[in-house]
Amino acid sequence: MKTKLILPALAFFMGFQACNSGANKENTANEAQETMTITHELGTVAIPKNPQKVVALDYASVETLRELDIPIIGTAKSHLPHYLSELQSDESVVDLGTLFEVNYEELSSLDPDVIFISARMQTIYPELSEIAPTVFLQTDQSDVMGSFKNNASVYGEIFDKEEETNQAIQELEKKVDELRQKASGSGQKALVLLYNNGKFSAFGKGSRFGIIHDVFGFEEAVKDLESARHGQAVSNEFIQQANPDFIFIIDRSAVVNQEATDKESIENVLVQQTNAYKNGKIIYLDPAAWYISGEGLTSMKIMIEEVSSSL
């Protein structure tokens, strides 16, 4: 007998089925192991229910699994967010390289039951799938909260953590509703900027950081910005003329080069002419949560709290 569950928004289809597993040293030949079939953007995979040997090669997966008290056996430790820093010295979690280059030999030696990845590793999905069933979970920028909830629900279904994930989602939704009411009712216009080695990129609705407008409710200081993953390159003059009431800064250098940029380099003479600067509303967001991760339970909490506190 099969039971099917269809998840909305990202159109995840998950089927549950019982299948007979071969006898091993600890189980009888007649014992059956429950498996799940998951269809995502990159393929269809069958994984065991409640897998024991879990590898997470993106930090959104790592943080969500930790929020649900699910241990992992390996991840990329090259740029761990500060809120996951304890994993750096945790010998029970094997270092599998970087967010772009995997140590395949180490990964294979772990013989994982499942591997979780997101956008940064989608190009090597075929290679990873040769090692173990690989699940690709990514946020849809056209429906950020819908896909975020679906992704969290996938973990809940796999690990029998439905109650925990539902509670976490409901708590975040309540905070988002409160934030949206404040932001949309403030009449304040915002500009979201990524700063990288002396250059600015702006992000509007439907973009990588468009959640500030699409979900949190801030009006755009500039409409129709490019929605490319790396944003729209803009000048200091552009920022001055946009004259936003709020400027949200994501300092890429702080996480990629692991050295925060001097504020004087960001808050230059032209930026100082904006309402945001004059009213003390240049907000430096946690780049680990926003740039390195941004799609897990922990980073979503951080993102909501940071933007809420700015109001």
C-alpha positions in Angstrom: 0.0 0.0 0.0 1.3 3.5 -0.8 0.6 6.8 0.7 1.2 10.0 -1.2 1.8 13.5 0.0 1.9 16.5 -2.4 3.6 19.7 -1.2 2.6 23.0 -2.8 4.6 25.9 -4.2 7.7 24.0 -5.2 5.7 21.0 -6.3 7.6 18.5 -4.2 6.1 15.1 -4.6 6.9 12.6 -1.9 5.7 9.1 -1.8 6.1 6.6 1.0 6.5 3.0 0.4 7.6 -0.1 2.2 10.3 -2.2 0.6 12.0 -5.3 1.7 15.7 -4.8 2.5 18.3 -7.6 2.5 19.1 -9.3 5.7 22.2 -8.0 7.6 24.0 -8.9 10.7 21.5 -7.1 12.9 18.2 -7.6 11.1 16.2 -10.7 10.0 15.7 -11.5 6.4 12.0 -10.6 6.7 12.4 -7.2 8.2 11.3 -4.4 5.9 12.8 -0.9 5.7 10.6 2.1 4.9 11.8 4.3 2.1 10.8 7.6 0.6 10.8 8.9 -3.0 11.5 12.6 -3.4 11.2 14.4 -6.7 12.9 17.8 -6.9 14.2 20.1 -9.6 17.3 18.0 -10.4 15.8 14.5 -10.2 14.1 11.8 -8.3 15.7 9.9 -5.4 14.8 7.1 -3.1 16.1 7.4 0.4 15.6 5.5 3.7 13.1 7.0 6.2 15.0 8.4 9.1 18.5 8.1 7.5 21.3 7.7 10.0 24.3 8.8 8.0 23.5 12.4 6.9 25.7 14.7 4.9 24.8 18.4 4.4 26.9 20.3 1.9 25.1 23.6 2.3 24.6 25.6 5.5 20.9 26.0 5.2 20.6 22.3 5.5 23.1 22.1 8.3 21.4 24.7 10.5 17.9 23.3 9.9 19.0 19.8 10.7 20.6 21.1 13.9 17.5 23.0 14.8 15.7 19.6 14.6 18.3 17.8 16.6 19.4 15.6 13.7 23.1 14.9 13.7 25.2 15.1 10.5 28.4 13.2 9.7 29.9 15.6 7.2 29.8 19.1 5.8 32.0 21.8 4.2 33.8 23.6 6.9 35.5 26.3 4.9 33.1 29.2 5.6 31.0 28.0 8.6 28.6 30.7 9.8 29.5 32.0 13.3 26.4 30.3 14.7 27.7 26.9 13.5 31.3 27.5 14.5 31.4 24.7 17.0 31.4 22.3 14.1 34.9 23.4 13.2 36.4 21.4 16.0 33.7 18.7 16.1 35.6 15.5 15.1 32.4 13.6 14.7 31.6 15.9 11.7 34.1 15.3 8.8 35.3 18.3 6.8 34.3 17.7 3.2 36.0 20.7 1.6 34.4 24.0 0.5 30.9 25.1 -0.7 32.2 24.8 -4.3 34.8 21.9 -4.2 33.9 18.7 -2.5 36.5 16.2 -1.2 35.0 13.2 -3.0 37.3 10.7 -1.4 36.3 11.7 2.1 32.7 11.9 1.1 32.7 8.4 -0.4 34.4 6.9 2.7 31.5 8.1 4.8 29.1 6.0 2.8 26.2 8.4 3.5 22.5 7.5 3.4 21.6 10.9 2.0 23.3 14.1 0.9 21.6 17.5 1.0 22.7 20.3 -1.3 21.5 23.7 -2.6 22.3 26.0 -5.5 26.1 26.3 -5.1 26.5 22.5 -5.8 23.7 21.8 -8.3 26.3 21.6 -11.1 27.9 18.5 -9.5 24.6 16.8 -8.6 25.3 13.9 -11.0 28.7 13.2 -9.3 27.2 13.4 -5.8 24.3 11.2 -6.8 26.8 8.5 -7.8 27.9 8.4 -4.1 24.5 8.6 -2.4 20.9 9.7 -2.9 21.2 13.5 -3.2 18.4 15.9 -2.3 18.4 19.4 -3.8 16.5 22.0 -1.8 16.4 25.6 -3.0 14.4 28.7 -2.3 12.2 30.0 -5.1 12.6 33.7 -5.1 9.1 34.2 -6.6 7.6 32.5 -3.5 10.2 32.8 -0.8 8.0 31.8 2.2 6.1 29.1 0.3 9.3 27.4 -0.7 11.0 28.0 2.6 8.1 26.2 4.4 8.1 23.4 1.9 11.8 22.8 2.3 11.5 22.7 6.1 8.5 20.3 5.7 10.7 17.9 3.6 13.1 17.5 6.6 10.1 17.0 8.8 8.8 14.2 6.7 12.1 12.5 6.2 13.0 12.5 9.9 9.6 12.2 11.5 9.9 15.8 12.8 6.6 17.1 11.4 5.4 18.6 14.7 8.7 20.3 15.3 9.0 21.8 11.8 5.3 22.9 11.8 5.8 24.7 15.2 9.0 26.4 13.9 7.3 27.5 10.8 4.3 28.9 12.6 6.5 30.9 15.0 8.4 32.4 12.1 5.2 33.2 10.2 3.9 35.1 13.2 7.1 37.1 13.4 6.9 37.8 9.7 3.3 39.0 9.9 4.3 41.4 12.8 7.3 42.7 10.8 5.3 43.2 7.6 2.7 45.3 9.5 5.4 47.5 10.9 7.4 47.9 7.7 4.4 48.4 5.3 2.8 50.8 7.7 5.9 52.9 8.2 5.9 54.4 4.7 9.7 54.0 4.6 11.5 53.1 1.4 14.5 50.7 1.5 17.4 49.9 -0.6 19.2 46.5 -0.2 22.9 46.6 -1.1 25.7 44.0 -1.3 29.1 45.5 -0.8 32.1 43.8 -2.3 35.6 45.2 -2.6 34.6 48.8 -3.1 31.6 48.0 -5.3 27.8 48.1 -4.7 25.1 45.8 -6.1 21.4 46.6 -5.5 18.7 44.0 -5.0 14.9 44.6 -5.4 11.8 42.5 -5.5 12.1 39.0 -6.8 15.9 39.0 -6.2 18.2 37.0 -4.0 17.6 39.5 -1.1 14.2 40.6 -2.2 12.7 39.1 0.9 13.0 42.5 2.5 10.4 43.8 0.0 8.5 40.7 -1.0 8.0 39.3 2.5 9.0 41.8 5.1 7.0 44.6 3.5 9.5 47.5 2.9 8.7 49.6 -0.2 11.4 49.8 -2.8 13.4 53.0 -3.0 14.1 52.0 -6.6 11.8 49.9 -8.7 12.5 47.5 -11.5 16.0 46.6 -10.4 17.6 43.6 -12.2 16.8 40.4 -10.4 20.1 38.6 -11.4 21.6 36.5 -8.6 24.5 39.0 -8.2 22.1 42.0 -8.3 22.4 45.2 -10.3 25.7 47.0 -10.2 25.1 50.6 -8.9 27.2 53.6 -8.2 27.5 55.9 -5.2 25.6 58.5 -7.2 22.8 56.0 -7.8 22.5 55.5 -4.0 22.5 59.2 -3.4 19.8 59.9 -6.0 17.6 56.9 -4.7 17.8 58.6 -1.3 16.3 55.6 0.6 15.0 55.9 4.2 16.7 52.6 5.0 19.8 51.1 3.6 20.4 47.4 4.4 24.0 46.4 3.8 25.4 42.9 3.3 29.2 43.0 3.5 30.4 40.1 1.3 34.0 40.7 2.2 33.2 40.0 5.9 32.4 36.4 5.1 34.3 35.6 1.9 37.6 37.3 2.9 36.7 37.0 6.6 37.5 40.7 7.2 34.8 43.3 7.7 35.0 46.4 5.6 35.7 49.7 7.2 32.4 51.6 7.5 34.0 54.7 6.1 34.5 52.9 2.8 30.8 52.1 2.7 29.4 55.3 4.2 31.1 57.6 1.8 30.4 61.3 1.1 27.5 60.6 -1.3 25.9 57.9 0.9 26.0 60.4 3.8 23.6 62.6 1.8 20.8 60.0 2.1 18.0 60.0 4.6 19.1 56.6 5.7 22.5 58.0 6.8 21.1 61.2 8.3 18.5 59.2 10.4 20.9 56.4 11.5 19.2 53.8 9.4 22.1 52.2 7.6 21.7 48.6 8.8 24.5 46.1 8.6 23.0 42.7 8.2 24.7 39.4 9.3 26.5 38.4 6.1 26.8 34.8 7.2 23.0 34.4 7.6 22.1 36.4 4.5 24.9 35.7 2.0 26.4 32.3 3.0 23.2 30.6 4.1 19.8 32.5 4.2 17.5 29.6 3.6 17.5 27.6 6.9 15.6 27.8 10.1 18.4 29.5 12.0 19.3 32.1 9.3 15.6 32.9 8.7 15.3 33.7 12.5 18.3 36.0 12.3 17.1 37.7 9.2 13.6 38.5 10.7 15.1 39.7 14.0 17.6 42.0 12.3 15.1 43.7 10.1 12.5 43.9 12.9 15.0 45.6 15.2 15.8 48.2 12.6 12.2 49.5 13.1 
